[in-house]
């Protein structure tokens, strides 16, 4: 077992302090027990409720100190070699006397062959002890182990339900196991049980709920939000070039196609005019590919303490990799990575952390970054290798505007055939998709005020009364369109 071998290696290296952060307490204790058997060393466990006692079958009728100071004094004074696992001792580490006693045990640990193991869900040693310690991380269960776990849960259900069979979709089973990757064995067992015990089956209908539950388990800092409301590319008017580009890469990203030496698609940057459909396109990528959509909240990333922002960024990116395959949506990315000097360099360090990860990652995390202000984007982000392509989402053309009208009228249970879509498209030449939608909404409110249904004439009146953003901010919009002409790929 790899974890047991690693623990044995650390103990044989005579490292006096070992820190293990894990919620899988019983599993870790089992690993340490196996290591103690292999090394022929006594194995003791301490908790504040039960005191110190021996777990490897030796004589446990000796003194069983309960208080933190007592157990440290006992380890030091008895000078008995062994593995001393102190569970949840992190609550007592800041006490100066405890720190000094731990240091004295550690300084003579090599000679006495004493190893103190701190086991807790979260444990960070004081700086003065760190140089004497090694940190061990429990490996996550393999795909084969997860498959065995799901089979075990299914067997339990069959036994409890008096031999009723679990109906299993083989493809859904494989996808379920993929979704359970990155979780501990206990967490994976819990989600598998939720999926099976709900209806006695494993089907594709279980996968969205499993993904949501997995996200809630992993998202400790609230930096990544799970977007439940995804869409399909058919819900997006226009963007023909973008749709074709995504369709060509779908099978490779999901691992269903012949790789032929092709790298996994890394992601895209969507530049464009506000309201052009960039956010809807990000949601549509996840909805069409059938993978979770995670949205990074740059506001939640920033922390006043030095180094915390970078740590939270690394943890958020690690979580995205754990959720793979998935789409990571970096909305209005320029607001999160604008490299100014007003924040003591935090945004620059965040950018560095993000760019390094983008260039080196191997997992199936597809980035969709959206931006409105091209002048705030650092050149490092735009170079090839970090993202696959830069698309410009321009104002929709006449045909696309007709399609957008049709989509939004249908969404509101209105018949597009009852409207003159060609006239409406001509009147909205400088409108974005969002402005077209809002014109329909405003028209429906106007019609409701007269206790009537929305008509073409009412919609025309609302359009004529609207000044689109491309007119209000003509200079900025014109500059953006000119900049993007020879530098980006048109999305439409």
Secondary structure, DSSP 8 states (H G I E B T S, - for coil): -HHHHHHHHHHHTT-SEEEEE-S-HHHHHHHHHHHHHHHT--EEEEETTTEEEE-SSS---S----SHHHHHHHHHHH---EEEEEETGGGGTT-HHHHHHHHHHHHTHHHHTEEEEEEESS----HHHHTTEEEE------HHHHHHHHHHHHHHHHHHTTS---EE-HHHHHHHHHHHTTS-HHHHHHHHHHHHHHHSEE-GGGHHHHHHHHHHHH-SSS-EEE------GGGS-S-HHHHHHHHHHHHHHTT-S--TT-----EEEEEE-TTSSHHHHHHHHHHHHT-EEEEE-HHHH--SSTTHHHHHHHHHHHHHHHT-SEEEEETTHHHHH---STTTTHHHHHHHHHHHHHHH--S-EEEEEEES-GGGS-HHHHSBTTBSEEEEE----HHHHHHHHHHHHHHTT--GGGS-HHHHHHHTTT--HHHHHHHHHHHHHHHHHTT----HHHHHHHHHT---HHHHTHHHHHHHHHHHHTTSEE--
